[in-house]
Amino acid sequence: MYVCLCKNVKCHEIRQCVHDGADNLREVSRCLGVATQCGKCAKDAKQIVKEAKQERQQLLEYLPA
């Protein structure tokens, strides 16, 4: 699903960016350009970043030390 139409950014790209180490919307914006033009996607993008960070944390908890 497209999140940012201005920059053609899809949900899975935001999730991948977070799984690759981005910790907030600002870092995802630097990586993908999301929420840098009209800003209408910022709220949804921020929610996806939050969810992806939770997913990342859950994955890290299950990995052996």
Order of alpha helices (4+ residues) and beta strands (2+ residues): beta-beta-alpha-alpha-alpha
